[in-house]
Amino acid sequence: MQPSTRDALLDLLQDHVAADADEATDLARIRALILESAAPTSRDQFAPGHLTASAVLVDPARERTLLIKHRKLGLWLQPGGHFEPDEVVPAAAALREVQEETGLAGRALELLDVDVHAIPARKQDPAHEHFDLRFLVEVPLAAPSPATAPTPCAGCARGVRRLRPRPGAAPRPEQDRLGGGALTCCTWPSCAA
């Protein structure tokens, strides 16, 4: 990895304030990966893992968000994934993933969250970790054009979900940035609520 790319990744993390001790641990691990790995964005790096980029999608009023149902894991997740071989800018990777998985063009507002999570072994890939950089991305509350709409196998959202803070949980800084309240998660743009 070029020193300028490494510096840019570290600069991105410089001002990020962890919401809690778990995120602080993940932030430290991501910094270490960037400093110690020759190719932290390569999906072929399995020990311990590699950087990924994802997006928490919100409408301009920050009243709705969109999750996709991951085809392989069967979980509702924010759009995101691996860096392409020529990508080095995490926000650009997150925006590309949003376009590929939802057909929506967005605008990255800020680094919202960082997370390190385990990925199970699959086919030829051993178990490893994703060092995820999560961006707050604003998208229009409008349908994607037919030319950019994802194919059904892209794992697009197929239902309505509500996101609410856990009962008794302390507010996290991300909730303040998102508007503080519960967000409606829906198939975009079909929810009228």
ChimeraX attribute file (.defattr): number of C-alpha atoms within 10 A of each C-alpha:
attribute: neighborCount
match mode: 1-to-1
recipient: residues
	/A:1	13
	/A:2	10
	/A:3	9
	/A:4	9
	/A:5	13
	/A:6	18
	/A:7	13
	/A:8	15
	/A:9	18
	/A:10	16
	/A:11	11
	/A:12	15
	/A:13	17
	/A:14	11
	/A:15	9
	/A:16	15
	/A:17	15
	/A:18	19
	/A:19	15
	/A:20	11
	/A:21	9
	/A:22	12
	/A:23	16
	/A:24	16
	/A:25	14
	/A:26	19
	/A:27	24
	/A:28	13
	/A:29	15
	/A:30	25
	/A:31	16
	/A:32	13
	/A:33	20
	/A:34	20
	/A:35	17
	/A:36	10
	/A:37	17
	/A:38	13
	/A:39	17
	/A:40	25
	/A:41	26
	/A:42	20
	/A:43	18
	/A:44	11
	/A:45	17
	/A:46	15
	/A:47	12
	/A:48	14
	/A:49	24
	/A:50	25
	/A:51	23
	/A:52	25
	/A:53	26
	/A:54	29
	/A:55	32
	/A:56	24
	/A:57	26
	/A:58	22
	/A:59	19
	/A:60	12
	/A:61	11
	/A:62	18
	/A:63	16
	/A:64	22
	/A:65	25
	/A:66	28
	/A:67	25
	/A:68	23
	/A:69	18
	/A:70	18
	/A:71	13
	/A:72	8
	/A:73	10
	/A:74	10
	/A:75	11
	/A:76	18
	/A:77	17
	/A:78	20
	/A:79	28
	/A:80	25
	/A:81	21
	/A:82	20
	/A:83	23
	/A:84	13
	/A:85	9
	/A:86	8
	/A:87	13
	/A:88	19
	/A:89	15
	/A:90	24
	/A:91	24
	/A:92	16
	/A:93	22
	/A:94	28
	/A:95	23
	/A:96	24
	/A:97	22
	/A:98	25
	/A:99	19
	/A:100	20
	/A:101	25
	/A:102	25
	/A:103	21
	/A:104	24
	/A:105	18
	/A:106	20
	/A:107	15
	/A:108	19
	/A:109	11
	/A:110	15
	/A:111	22
	/A:112	22
	/A:113	22
	/A:114	25
	/A:115	19
	/A:116	21
	/A:117	12
	/A:118	12
	/A:119	14
	/A:120	11
	/A:121	10
	/A:122	9
	/A:123	5
	/A:124	6
	/A:125	13
	/A:126	13
	/A:127	14
	/A:128	17
	/A:129	20
	/A:130	21
	/A:131	25
	/A:132	24
	/A:133	26
	/A:134	23
	/A:135	24
	/A:136	23
	/A:137	25
	/A:138	21
	/A:139	20
	/A:140	17
	/A:141	17
	/A:142	11
	/A:143	14
	/A:144	17
	/A:145	10
	/A:146	8
	/A:147	7
	/A:148	15
	/A:149	17
	/A:150	19
	/A:151	12
	/A:152	11
	/A:153	9
	/A:154	16
	/A:155	21
	/A:156	24
	/A:157	23
	/A:158	14
	/A:159	16
	/A:160	14
	/A:161	16
	/A:162	12
	/A:163	12
	/A:164	12
	/A:165	14
	/A:166	8
	/A:167	6
	/A:168	6
	/A:169	7
	/A:170	9
	/A:171	13
	/A:172	13
	/A:173	15
	/A:174	15
	/A:175	15
	/A:176	10
	/A:177	12
	/A:178	20
	/A:179	12
	/A:180	16
	/A:181	14
	/A:182	16
	/A:183	21
	/A:184	19
	/A:185	21
	/A:186	21
	/A:187	18
	/A:188	24
	/A:189	14
	/A:190	12
	/A:191	13
	/A:192	6
	/A:193	7
